[in-house]
Amino acid sequence: MTNQFSLKKFLIILIQVLGAMLAFVISLMIANMLSPLSDAISEAGKSATGFLSPVTAFLFNAAVNAVILVWVARRSSFKGLGMIGQLFVLSFGVQVFMTQIETAYFLSAFPLLHDNFQVYNLIWRGLLTSLFFSVLVTLICGGFSRKPRPQANFTVTASNALKHGAWLALVYLILYMLAGYFVAWQVRELRLFYGGPAELNGFFEQWANTAMVKPEFPIFQYFRGILWILCLVPLFMGFSGRRLELVILSGLALALLPTAQLAFANPLMPAAVSLGHFWEVSLSTGIFGALCAWFVPTDIKP
């Protein structure tokens, strides 16, 4: 009976993940129809390449989004609009908003986005995709059912979030700087793309140069660390599993949701630059997500 139950449960999860992958594709198509890219970006995309083939990149993105959001939905104590909101904040916040505000910060590196409001269009397209996808995943995972949901095991108190968020945001800044130099900046193509030197300079020299050009940079990244935490709060508050599972899920969500889209052919940057950013962000935000899940949520005592 146990084996039969396990097999049945596995098949249900598999069907939900495959259904969510299809839902992701449908959500992308709807967003593209409602808010297409500019002619210049679309034309540049025809000759762009990604670090994965187009089909593999598409499947990779669909699988990452489906697995993570189905995982969240199955462990969620919310239902209906509550579950939609939980999924949407994670999907849109982590995958779209947090990535595009950094794109806007480094806008000078992306000529195709100059003076055309396309950054706002990218955010709007991502918002539509995340909204449609969150509704469909909620439907696929029974979020509109009248059946009772499992009880949440964690909550997020203001005092605990402020106490740990203050130093975790500093940890994020440190992780960002370490991964930025020792992972991304090691790629020669990436250095040249952002106007850096052809020959690798030292860690302190590089960040001193960055501070000279952008003295507000540490403050900007510190507050990005706080925003990453806020994106995870709905996940923490509605999670019904154990803390170790939450740590793994949170780490994977921050590692893969912001980076999976880099596998696509990207008209804004060469494939080598995308790959460098993929490993950089996956490592730094993945570790940060796991740390947030360990320290920020508070256990709900029975």
N, C-alpha and C positions, 0 to 999 in steps of 0.2 A: 504493500500500500504506500509506503514511504517513497519507493522508487517511482511509482506511478504518479504520485502527487508532485514529486520533484520534476518529472518529465513534463507533466501538464503545466506546471508553473514556468518552466523553461520555455515551452512553446508559446505561452501567453506573452512572456516578455519579448521573445523573438518577433512575434507578430506585431506587438506594439512598437518595437524599434523599427521594423520594416515599414510599418504604417507611418511612423514619424519621419522616416527618411523621405517617403513620398510627400508627406505634408510639407517638409522643408523645401522640396523642389517646387511644389505648387505655390508656396508663400513667396519664393524668389521670383517666380514668373509673374505673379500678381503685382508685386512691388515694381518690377521692371516695366510692366504695362502702364501702371499708374504714374510712375516717375522715371522715365528713361534717362540714361546718361546723355551728356552733351555730345554733339556730333564729333567734336575734336577728340574726346576721350574714347568714343566708340571706334573712331578711325584708327587711333593709336593702338587700341586693343587688338586690332587685326594682326599686327606684327609682333605683339608682345608675347613673351614666353614665361612660364612658371617653372618652379623646380619639380613639379609633377606634371604628368600629361593631363590634358583637359578632362578626360573621363575619370582618371584616378583622383584628380583634385576635387572633382564634383562629388564622387563617392566618399572621399575622405571627409569633406565638409558636411555632407548629409549625415554620415555615420557619427561624427563627433557631436553635432547638434542633437541628433536623435537620441543617442545613448545618454548624454548628460541630462537633457531635459526630461526624458522618460524616467531616468533614475530619480531625479528630483521629484517628479510628479508622483511616482509610486511611493515615495517615502514622505510625501507631504501630508500634513494634518489639515490642510485647507481644502476647500472645494469651491466649485463655481468661480465667481469673480476673484475670490481670494487666491485660488490656485493660478488663475490667469495672471493676476498681478505679480505673484511670486515668480513665475516663469518669465514674465516679461521683463521685470527688473533685472534678473540675471542675464537673460539673453541680450536685451538692448543695452543695458548698462555696461556689461563686461565686453560684449562683442562689437558694439557699435560706438557708443558714446565715449568710452574711455580710450578707444583707439583713435577716433576722429578728432578729439580735442588735442591729441599730440600731433596728428597730421596738421591741424591748424596752427599749432605752435611752431612747427618747423616748415611752414608754408613756402618759404623761399626755395626749398629743395624740390618743389613740385610745380613746375611752370604751367602744367595743364589745369591747375586749380587757381591760377591767379586771376583776380578781377572778374569772376564769372559765377560766384555763389555756389560752385559745385560741391564745396565742402558741406554746405547746408543740405544740398541735394543728397549727398551720400548719407548724411545722418537721417534725413527723411525716408530714404529708401530702406535703410536699416531698421528704422522704427516700424515701418509698414510690415517688413518681413517678420520681425520679432513679434509684432502684435498678432498677425494671422497665424504664425507658427505656434504661439503660446495658446491661442484658442483651440487650434486643432489638436495639439498634444493633450490639453485638458480633456477634450472630448474622447480621444483615443484611450486615455488612461482612466476613464470613468469619473472624471472630476465633476460631471454634472449629475451623477447618480445620487439617489437619496440614501444610499447605504452609508452608514457611519464611517468616518475616516479614523485612522489610528491617532492616538494622542501624541502631541509633540513632546519630545524629551528635553528640549532646551528653550530658553528665552534669552533675550538680549536686554539687559538693563542699561539705562543711561550712564549710571556710575561706572559700571564695568567696561562699557564701550569707550567712555572717555579715558578711563585709567589706562587701558591697554592700547586704545587707538593712538594715543599720543606718541608712545614709543614704537608701536608697530609701523606707523607712517615713516618714522626715521629709519627703521630697518628696511622698509621698501626703498627709500632713497639710497641706502648703502648697497642693497642688492642690485638696484638699477645701475649704479655706477660701476660696480664690479662686473656685472654681466655685459654692460655696455662696452667696457674696455676689453675684458679678457675673452669675450665671445664675439660680439658684433665687430668691434674695432680691429680685430685680427684679420678681417676680410678686406683685402686691398680694394676690391671694387666698391665696397661700402664706404671706405674712407674717402675715396675719390668722389663718389656720388654726393657726399655731404661737404665737399670742399676741403677735406682733410689732406694730410701729407701722403705721398706715395710710400715713403718709408715710415715704418711704425715708430712712433715716439713713446716716451715713457708715460706711465699711468698718471703721475702727478702733473707732469707737463701738459698732458692732454686736457685734464680737467681744469687746470689753471687757465688754459687757453679758452675753454668753454665758458668759464666764469668771467673772463674778460669780455667776451662777446655778449654773453647772456647772463648778467649778474643775478637776475631773478630766477635762474634755472633751478637751484636747490629748493626754493620756496614752492615753485610750480610743481615739482615732482613730489615734494612732501604732501601737498594738498591732493595730488593724484592718489597718493597712498591712502589718504582718508576716504576718498571717493571709492576706491576699490573695496574698502571695508563696507561702506554703505551699500554697495551693490550686492554684498553677500548677506546682509542682515535678514532679508525675507527668507532666504534659504535656511539660515540658522534657526529662525523663530518657528518655522513650520516643519522641522525635521524630526522624524519619528524613529530613526535608527540610532545606533550607538556612536559615540564620539569618534572612534577610530575610522568608522565608515564616513562620517562627516568630514574628517580631515582629508581622507583620500579623495572624496567627491569634490570638496572645495579646491583642493590643489589641482585636480584635473580640469575643473571648470576654468580656473584662472590661467592654467597653462595652455589649454587647447582652444577655448572659445575665442580668445583674441587673436590667435595665430593661425588657425586652420585656413582662414581665407587668404593667407599669404601664399598658399600653394597654387592659387589660380594664376593664370597669365595676367600680369599686372601692368597696365600702361603707364603707371606712375613710377615704377622702379624696375630695374633688371632683376632677373631670377636670382642671381648671386646675392643681391642686396636683400631680397625677400627671404632667402634661406638663412642669411646671417641674422636677420631680425627674428625669424621663426625660433631659432635655438636660443637667442638672447632672451626674448620675452617668455618663452615657454619655461625656461629654467628659473628666471627671477620671479615672475608672477606666480608660477606654480609653487615654489617654496613659500612665497608670501601668503598665498591662499591657504596652504596647509597650516601655517602659523596662526593665521586669523581664526581658523576653525578650532584650534586648540585653546586659544586664550579668550576670544571674545564672547562666545555663548556661555550662558550659565545653566547648569543642570536644574531641571524642575524636580523638586523633591516630591516623592509620592505622598 
